Amino acid sequence: MLNKFFPELTKPIHDSLQKLISSDVKLSLYVSGGCSSILGWLTLLGGSSKVIAETQNLYSRGSAANLLGYDTETYVDSQVTRDFAIKAFTNTQKYMYYEANDLGFEQNRTLGVGISGALRSNYERKGLHHAYISLVDQKKYVTYYINLDKNKRSREEEDYFIGYNVLNLINTPVTETPILVGELFENDKITVLESMDTIDLLLSSLSTSTMNIIFLPGGKMLANQILKKCVVIPGSFNPLHDGHVALAEAVAQKFNLKSSDIVFELSALNADKGLIEREEIEKRVKAINERGFGAMLTHRPFFYAKNEYLRNGYFVVGTDTYKRIIDTKYYDNSQDIMISKLAEFIRCENHLVVAPRVNSQTNQLETLKDFPIPEILSNIHGLDDFRMDISSTELRQKIIEKEVEKQ
């Protein structure tokens, strides 16, 4: 039936579409400047809703800038195409999380595809006829460059050719050397411009376009997600200990939440201590996952900024952290600025749960009752009956002492 609407759908193209529809992929695809035909192929084929989360044809400069959050002089570009793919990847995950309403949702191979191209037009194009294609899934990111033999095909034929090759790249493991498929001419070429692990790609943009990276037990990874009704425990977790786990479970029980709703948040940038090394981040994330909890990596050292990635949830802190949250030192020594920043808790409908801690200097137990509560923090709860006297600092010191004894 598709051939009635798309006479260009040869058997190889149709077979590639059927292979994709039969796979476990869930993808979003964003296109600019070329390869529009693939959008029609994908959305009209029976069963495509099982595979397609979203498609967008970003045909104007304004629509592309709106998606990316920045403007650029050209949208036929490897960086732009990469950012299309990252957006497509994280949005696919966002839609799956929204539908499941549970961080523990079943996740297939989540794929983001970005395409930008300059193809034959109704005027003589001075530049190249070419396209950039970026793919991002949970494990790998790669950008391909396709150069077309100029003026050997019509505009439609160039579009079909790129579309067929995009399908082939989606269906082919990214570890394999790419090859072009379809009728080829002498100057048709495909090359790999950039390739890396997805985690490295996301880490490189953690301070800019990537809001968070969430590592779940079992190896699943999410990025740029706004969590809903979760327990988020920020800290350094150096190391994670039984007190952290007991606190998380106590809060989840108090507010009737599941263990899969518990996320330990680690900021790659500490407001007082600076950047954390990559190797150290991996070690701490692994320790959290081994306990059966999610680990979230962010670049939000100041507490008020953490509201960006949580809605109707619970931030859990000790009194030592709470003291910093209400300390004007972190708000340019301005009470007014502090109040405006703390208003984010109300806007995002987030709660603040404060657990008692022993003051390391006075050796006295401190609870929420010992500190002022700004009126703006109406959604605040004291966990006064909880004790967490284990100190990560003391545990680190004991580990160091044991290492010294071994030597």
C-alpha positions as CSV (number, residue, x, y, z in Angstrom):
1,M,0.0,0.0,0.0
2,L,2.9,2.4,0.8
3,N,4.1,2.1,-2.8
4,K,0.8,3.8,-3.9
5,F,1.8,7.0,-2.0
6,F,5.6,6.5,-2.3
7,P,6.5,5.0,-5.7
8,E,10.2,5.4,-4.8
9,L,9.8,2.7,-2.1
10,T,11.9,0.0,-3.7
11,K,12.0,-3.5,-2.2
12,P,15.4,-2.8,-0.4
13,I,14.0,0.4,1.2
14,H,10.7,-1.4,2.2
15,D,12.7,-4.3,3.7
16,S,14.8,-1.8,5.7
17,L,11.7,-0.2,7.0
18,Q,10.2,-3.6,8.0
19,K,13.5,-4.5,9.8
20,L,13.3,-1.3,11.8
21,I,9.6,-1.8,12.7
22,S,10.4,-5.4,13.8
23,S,13.3,-4.3,16.1
24,D,13.2,-3.2,19.8
25,V,14.2,0.4,19.0
26,K,12.3,3.4,20.2
27,L,13.5,6.5,18.4
28,S,12.9,10.2,17.7
29,L,14.2,11.7,14.5
30,Y,14.9,15.4,13.8
31,V,15.6,16.5,10.2
32,S,16.7,19.9,8.7
33,G,17.3,20.7,5.1
34,G,17.0,17.3,3.6
35,C,15.9,13.6,4.0
36,S,12.2,14.6,4.5
37,S,11.0,11.5,2.7
38,I,12.0,9.3,5.6
39,L,9.5,11.0,7.8
40,G,6.6,9.9,5.5
41,W,8.0,6.4,5.2
42,L,8.2,5.9,8.9
43,T,4.9,7.4,10.0
44,L,2.7,5.7,7.3
45,L,4.0,2.2,7.7
46,G,1.8,-0.1,9.8
47,G,3.2,-0.7,13.3
48,S,5.4,2.4,13.3
49,S,4.0,3.7,16.5
50,K,5.7,0.9,18.3
51,V,9.1,2.3,17.1
52,I,8.6,6.1,16.6
53,A,8.3,8.4,19.6
54,E,8.5,11.6,17.6
55,T,9.6,13.1,14.2
56,Q,10.3,16.7,13.4
57,N,11.1,18.5,10.2
58,L,12.9,21.6,11.3
59,Y,12.7,23.4,7.9
60,S,13.1,26.9,9.1
61,R,16.0,28.5,11.0
62,G,13.6,29.6,13.7
63,S,12.3,26.1,14.3
64,A,15.8,24.7,14.6
65,A,16.9,27.4,17.0
66,N,13.8,26.9,19.1
67,L,14.6,23.2,19.5
68,L,18.3,23.7,20.2
69,G,18.1,26.8,22.4
70,Y,20.7,28.6,20.3
71,D,21.0,30.2,16.9
72,T,23.7,29.6,14.3
73,E,24.6,30.8,10.8
74,T,24.3,27.3,9.3
75,Y,22.1,24.3,10.1
76,V,24.0,22.0,7.8
77,D,26.7,21.3,10.4
78,S,28.1,18.4,12.4
79,Q,27.6,20.1,15.7
80,V,24.0,21.1,15.0
81,T,23.3,17.6,13.8
82,R,24.8,16.1,16.9
83,D,22.7,18.4,19.1
84,F,19.6,17.3,17.1
85,A,20.4,13.7,18.0
86,I,21.0,14.4,21.7
87,K,17.7,16.2,21.9
88,A,16.0,13.3,20.1
89,F,17.6,10.8,22.4
90,T,16.7,12.5,25.6
91,N,13.2,13.4,24.4
92,T,12.5,9.8,23.6
93,Q,13.4,8.8,27.1
94,K,11.3,11.7,28.5
95,Y,8.2,10.4,26.6
96,M,8.8,6.8,27.8
97,Y,9.2,8.0,31.4
98,Y,6.1,10.1,31.1
99,E,4.0,7.2,29.9
100,A,5.3,4.8,32.5
101,N,5.3,7.3,35.4
102,D,8.1,5.2,36.9
103,L,11.8,5.4,36.8
104,G,12.0,1.7,36.6
105,F,10.2,1.6,33.2
106,E,11.3,-1.0,30.7
107,Q,13.7,0.6,28.2
108,N,14.4,-0.8,24.8
109,R,17.3,0.6,22.6
110,T,16.5,4.3,22.9
111,L,17.8,6.1,19.9
112,G,18.1,9.7,18.8
113,V,18.6,10.5,15.2
114,G,19.7,13.9,13.8
115,I,20.0,14.8,10.1
116,S,21.0,18.0,8.3
117,G,21.6,18.3,4.6
118,A,22.1,20.5,1.6
119,L,20.7,18.8,-1.4
120,R,20.0,19.8,-5.0
121,S,17.7,22.8,-5.4
122,N,15.8,24.6,-8.1
123,Y,18.9,26.8,-8.6
124,E,22.5,25.9,-9.3
125,R,24.0,25.2,-5.9
126,K,27.7,26.3,-5.7
127,G,28.5,24.2,-2.6
128,L,28.5,20.5,-2.0
129,H,25.5,18.2,-2.0
130,H,25.9,16.5,1.4
131,A,24.4,15.4,4.7
132,Y,25.4,14.9,8.3
133,I,23.8,12.1,10.2
134,S,24.1,11.6,14.0
135,L,23.0,8.7,16.1
136,V,22.9,8.5,19.9
137,D,21.8,5.6,22.0
138,Q,22.5,4.5,25.6
139,K,26.0,3.2,24.7
140,K,27.4,5.0,21.6
141,Y,27.3,8.3,19.7
142,V,28.5,8.6,16.1
143,T,28.3,11.3,13.4
144,Y,28.5,10.3,9.7
145,Y,29.2,12.5,6.8
146,I,27.8,11.6,3.3
147,N,29.1,13.4,0.2
148,L,26.9,13.1,-2.9
149,D,28.2,13.0,-6.4
150,K,26.9,16.4,-7.5
151,N,24.2,16.7,-10.1
152,K,23.9,13.0,-10.8
153,R,20.5,12.8,-9.1
154,S,17.4,14.9,-8.9
155,R,16.5,16.6,-5.6
156,E,14.0,13.8,-4.9
157,E,16.5,11.1,-5.7
158,E,19.1,12.6,-3.4
159,D,16.5,12.8,-0.6
160,Y,15.5,9.1,-1.1
161,F,19.2,8.1,-1.2
162,I,20.0,9.8,2.1
163,G,16.8,8.4,3.6
164,Y,17.6,4.8,2.6
165,N,21.1,5.2,4.0
166,V,19.8,6.6,7.3
167,L,17.6,3.5,7.6
168,N,20.6,1.3,6.9
169,L,22.7,3.1,9.6
170,I,19.9,2.7,12.2
171,N,19.7,-1.0,11.5
172,T,23.5,-1.5,11.5
173,P,25.5,-1.8,14.8
174,V,27.6,1.4,15.1
175,T,30.7,-0.7,15.7
176,E,30.7,-1.7,12.0
177,T,32.4,0.2,9.3
178,P,29.6,2.2,7.5
179,I,28.9,1.5,3.8
180,L,26.6,3.3,1.4
181,V,23.7,1.4,-0.1
182,G,21.6,2.0,-3.2
183,E,22.8,3.1,-6.6
184,L,26.2,4.7,-6.3
185,F,28.2,7.1,-8.3
186,E,32.0,7.8,-8.3
187,N,32.1,10.6,-5.8
188,D,29.5,9.2,-3.3
189,K,31.3,8.8,0.0
190,I,30.5,8.1,3.7
191,T,32.9,8.8,6.5
192,V,32.8,8.7,10.3
193,L,33.4,12.2,11.6
194,E,33.1,11.6,15.3
195,S,32.5,8.6,17.6
196,M,32.6,8.1,21.3
197,D,30.8,6.5,24.2
198,T,27.5,8.3,25.0
199,I,28.5,8.8,28.6
200,D,31.6,10.8,27.5
201,L,29.4,12.9,25.1
202,L,27.0,13.7,27.9
203,L,29.7,14.4,30.5
204,S,31.3,16.9,28.1
205,S,28.1,19.0,28.1
206,L,27.0,18.5,31.7
207,S,27.8,22.1,32.6
208,T,25.9,23.5,29.6
209,S,23.1,21.6,27.7
210,T,22.9,18.4,29.8
211,M,21.0,18.9,33.0
212,N,21.5,15.5,34.5
213,I,22.6,12.0,33.8
214,I,20.8,9.2,35.7
215,F,22.3,5.8,36.1
216,L,19.9,3.1,37.2
217,P,20.6,-0.4,38.5
218,G,20.9,-2.9,35.7
219,G,22.8,-0.5,33.4
220,K,20.1,1.8,32.2
221,M,21.0,5.4,31.7
222,L,18.8,8.5,31.3
223,A,19.7,12.1,30.6
224,N,18.0,15.5,30.8
225,Q,15.0,14.1,32.8
226,I,12.7,16.0,35.1
227,L,11.9,13.5,37.9
228,K,8.4,13.3,39.4
229,K,7.5,12.5,43.0
230,C,11.0,11.1,43.7
231,V,13.2,11.2,46.8
232,V,16.4,12.9,45.9
233,I,19.3,12.8,48.3
234,P,22.1,15.1,47.3
235,G,25.6,14.5,48.7
236,S,29.2,13.6,47.9
237,F,28.7,9.9,49.1
238,N,32.4,9.5,49.6
239,P,31.7,6.8,50.5
240,L,28.0,5.8,50.5
241,H,27.2,4.2,53.8
242,D,24.4,2.5,55.7
243,G,23.3,5.8,57.2
244,H,22.6,7.2,53.7
245,V,20.6,4.2,52.7
246,A,18.6,4.1,56.0
247,L,17.7,7.8,55.6
248,A,16.5,7.2,52.0
249,E,14.3,4.3,53.1
250,A,12.9,6.2,56.0
251,V,11.8,9.1,53.9
252,A,10.4,6.8,51.2
253,Q,8.4,5.0,53.9
254,K,7.2,8.2,55.5
255,F,5.8,9.5,52.2
256,N,4.6,6.2,50.8
257,L,7.1,5.9,47.9
258,K,8.8,3.0,46.3
259,S,12.5,2.2,46.5
260,S,12.7,2.8,42.7
261,D,11.7,6.4,43.5
262,I,14.9,6.9,45.5
263,V,17.8,8.7,43.7
264,F,21.1,9.7,45.1
265,E,22.3,13.0,43.5
266,L,26.0,13.6,43.0
267,S,27.1,17.0,41.8
268,A,30.1,16.9,39.5
269,L,30.9,20.4,40.8
270,N,30.9,21.0,44.5
271,A,30.2,24.5,45.6
272,D,33.1,24.5,48.1
273,K,35.4,21.8,46.7
274,G,35.4,22.2,42.9
275,L,35.2,19.5,40.2
276,I,35.2,15.8,41.0
277,E,37.4,13.5,38.9
278,R,35.8,11.2,36.3
279,E,37.2,8.0,37.9
280,E,35.9,9.1,41.3
281,I,32.5,9.8,39.8
282,E,32.3,6.3,38.3
283,K,33.3,4.7,41.6
284,R,30.6,6.5,43.6
285,V,27.9,5.8,41.0
286,K,28.8,2.1,41.0
287,A,28.5,2.0,44.8
288,I,25.0,3.5,44.7
289,N,23.8,1.2,41.9
290,E,25.1,-1.8,43.7
291,R,22.8,-0.9,46.6
292,G,19.8,-1.0,44.2
293,F,19.3,2.8,43.9
294,G,19.5,5.3,41.1
295,A,22.5,7.7,40.9
296,M,22.1,11.1,39.3
297,L,25.0,13.1,38.2
298,T,24.4,16.9,37.9
299,H,26.4,20.1,37.7
300,R,24.2,22.0,40.2
301,P,26.4,22.8,43.2
302,F,23.9,25.3,44.7
303,F,20.9,23.8,46.2
304,Y,18.2,26.1,44.9
305,A,19.2,25.2,41.3
306,K,18.4,21.5,41.9
307,N,14.7,22.3,41.6
308,E,15.2,22.3,37.9
309,Y,15.1,18.5,37.7
310,L,12.4,17.6,40.3
311,R,8.7,18.2,40.5
312,N,6.4,17.3,43.5
313,G,9.3,15.5,45.1
314,Y,11.4,15.4,48.2
315,F,14.9,16.7,48.7
316,V,16.5,15.1,51.8
317,V,19.3,16.8,53.6
318,G,21.0,16.8,57.0
319,T,21.1,19.9,59.2
320,D,24.6,20.6,58.1
321,T,23.4,21.1,54.5
322,Y,20.3,22.9,55.6
323,K,22.5,25.5,57.3
324,R,24.1,26.2,54.0
325,I,20.7,26.4,52.2
326,I,19.7,29.3,54.4
327,D,23.1,31.0,54.5
328,T,23.2,34.2,52.6
329,K,26.9,33.6,51.9
330,Y,25.7,31.5,48.9
331,Y,23.3,34.2,47.7
332,D,25.7,37.2,47.3
333,N,25.1,37.9,51.0
334,S,21.6,39.1,50.1
335,Q,18.5,38.0,52.0
336,D,16.3,39.1,49.1
337,I,18.2,37.0,46.6
338,M,18.0,34.0,49.0
339,I,14.2,34.3,49.3
340,S,13.8,34.6,45.5
341,K,15.9,31.5,45.0
342,L,14.2,29.5,47.7
343,A,10.9,30.3,46.1
344,E,11.8,27.7,43.5
345,F,10.8,25.0,46.0
346,I,7.3,26.3,46.0
347,R,7.1,26.9,42.2
348,C,8.2,23.3,41.6
349,E,6.0,21.9,44.4
350,N,9.1,20.3,46.0
351,H,9.5,19.4,49.7
352,L,12.6,19.8,51.9
353,V,13.1,17.0,54.4
354,V,15.7,17.8,57.1
355,A,17.3,15.0,59.2
356,P,19.2,15.5,62.4
357,R,23.0,15.5,62.4
358,V,25.7,15.7,65.1
359,N,27.7,18.9,64.8
360,S,31.3,17.9,64.2
361,Q,32.6,20.9,66.2
362,T,30.3,20.9,69.2
363,N,29.5,17.2,69.2
364,Q,25.9,18.1,69.8
365,L,22.9,16.7,67.9
366,E,21.1,19.3,65.8
367,T,17.6,19.1,64.4
368,L,15.5,21.4,62.3
369,K,14.0,22.9,65.4
370,D,17.4,24.5,66.2
371,F,17.4,26.7,63.1
372,P,15.2,29.4,61.6
373,I,12.8,28.5,58.8
374,P,12.3,31.2,56.1
375,E,8.6,31.7,55.6
376,I,9.0,30.9,51.9
377,L,9.9,27.3,52.8
378,S,6.4,26.2,53.6
379,N,7.0,22.6,52.3
380,I,9.6,21.7,54.9
381,H,9.6,18.6,57.2
382,G,11.8,17.7,60.1
383,L,12.8,14.0,60.5
384,D,13.6,14.5,64.1
385,D,13.3,10.8,65.2
386,F,16.0,9.7,62.7
387,R,19.6,9.3,63.6
388,M,22.5,9.1,61.2
389,D,25.7,9.4,63.2
390,I,27.8,7.7,60.6
391,S,30.2,10.2,59.0
392,S,31.6,9.8,55.5
393,T,34.7,11.8,56.6
394,E,35.3,9.4,59.5
395,L,34.8,6.4,57.2
396,R,37.3,7.8,54.7
397,Q,39.8,8.3,57.5
398,K,39.4,4.7,58.6
399,I,39.9,3.5,55.0
400,I,43.1,5.6,54.8
401,E,44.4,4.3,58.1
402,K,43.8,0.7,57.0
403,E,45.7,1.3,53.7
404,V,48.6,2.7,55.7
405,E,48.6,-0.3,58.0
406,K,48.8,-2.6,55.0
407,Q,51.9,-0.8,53.8
